Each structure stands twice: as C-alpha cells, then as structure tokens.
C-alpha cells in the first residue's frame, strides 16, 4: 500500500499538472525505478553470500538456523523496498494517464 503523502497531488494552488509531470513525476518515476533496480541488485548480491553451514559448525545448530533466517529477512526487506518503489513509480505514472483520459473525455 502506497502512502498518499509520497505521491504529488495536482491542485489549483500548485504546479500546473503538465509541468508537474514533465519536471517532477517523470523524474520521480525514473528515480524510483532506479532505486527498485538497486534493491533488486542488492538482494541478488546478498543471496550469493548466504551463510554456509561449515562456517557455523563449531556453534550450536540453532545459531546457524538463526543466521540463515536473518539473512533471508534482509533479502526480503530489500525485495519489499523494491516492490514499494515500483508501486510508487506506477502510482505517479498513473496520474498522467488519468489526466490524459480526463482531458480526452472533456474534448468529446
């Protein structure tokens, strides 16, 4: 679920909607997608370095299980952030699509 505070709202007292999209939303979409790609790359890299059981063999078994769980939780956190960034970018881009439909409907 996207926090509405993270998505700009077009209003009479703010920036013109086209200006807002061209100079803010478009860049925001690109920025959020770049952040999403970075989270995906970080998760992929982190997955390559999963703790190996040999490194924990002198410790109690539950220590290795806890290390694996923490590692997976970190990966999940990165992927959750990636998904949030994609959803925010999608919401921002949707604002422009909705504006175009409203505009096309008012011309008929």
C-alpha positions in Angstrom: 0.0 0.0 0.0 1.4 3.4 -1.0 1.4 6.3 1.4 -0.5 9.1 -0.4 2.0 11.5 1.1 4.6 10.1 -1.3 2.7 10.9 -4.5 2.2 14.5 -5.6 -1.3 15.8 -5.9 -2.3 18.2 -8.7 -4.4 21.1 -7.4 -5.3 24.7 -8.3 -2.7 26.2 -5.9 0.2 24.0 -7.0 2.1 23.4 -10.2 0.4 23.0 -13.5 -0.3 19.3 -14.0 1.7 19.1 -17.2 4.7 20.9 -15.6 4.4 18.7 -12.6 4.6 15.6 -14.7 7.3 16.8 -17.0 9.6 18.1 -14.4 8.7 16.2 -11.3 6.7 13.0 -11.9 8.7 11.8 -14.9 12.0 12.2 -13.0 10.4 10.7 -9.9 9.3 7.6 -11.9 12.8 7.2 -13.2 14.3 7.7 -9.7 12.0 5.2 -8.1 12.7 2.7 -10.8 16.4 3.2 -10.4 16.1 2.6 -6.6 14.0 -0.5 -7.3 16.7 -1.9 -9.6 19.3 -1.1 -7.0 17.3 -3.0 -4.3 17.0 -6.0 -6.7 20.7 -5.9 -7.4 21.5 -5.7 -3.7 19.2 -8.7 -3.0 20.8 -10.7 -5.8 24.2 -10.0 -4.4 23.2 -10.7 -0.9 21.7 -14.1 -2.0 25.1 -15.0 -3.4 26.6 -14.8 0.1 24.2 -16.9 2.1 25.8 -18.2 5.3 27.3 -21.6 4.8 26.9 -24.4 7.4 30.6 -25.1 7.6 31.2 -21.6 9.0 28.9 -22.4 11.9 29.8 -26.0 12.6 31.5 -25.2 15.9 28.5 -23.4 17.2 25.1 -24.7 18.3 22.9 -25.7 15.4 20.2 -23.1 16.3 22.9 -20.4 15.7 23.2 -21.3 12.0 19.4 -21.5 11.6 19.1 -18.0 13.2 21.9 -16.7 10.8 20.0 -18.1 7.8 16.7 -16.6 9.0 18.4 -13.1 9.5 20.0 -13.4 6.0 16.6 -14.3 4.4 14.9 -11.5 6.3 17.5 -9.0 4.9 16.8 -10.2 1.4 13.1 -10.0 1.9 13.5 -6.4 3.2 15.3 -5.4 0.1 12.7 -7.0 -2.1 9.9 -5.4 -0.2 11.5 -2.0 -0.7 11.9 -2.8 -4.4 8.2 -3.6 -4.6 7.3 -0.4 -2.8 9.5 1.7 -5.1 7.9 0.1 -8.2 4.4 0.7 -6.8 5.2 4.4 -6.1 6.6 4.8 -9.6 3.5 3.2 -11.0 1.2 5.4 -9.0 3.0 8.5 -10.1 2.9 7.5 -13.8 -0.8 6.6 -13.4 -1.6 10.2 -12.5 -0.6 11.3 -16.0 -2.6 8.5 -17.7 -5.7 9.5 -15.7 -5.1 13.1 -16.6 -4.9 12.2 -20.3 -8.2 10.2 -20.1 -9.9 13.1 -18.4 -8.6 15.5 -20.9 -9.7 13.3 -23.9 -13.2 12.9 -22.3 -13.7 16.6 -21.9 -12.9 17.2 -25.6 -15.7 15.0 -26.8 
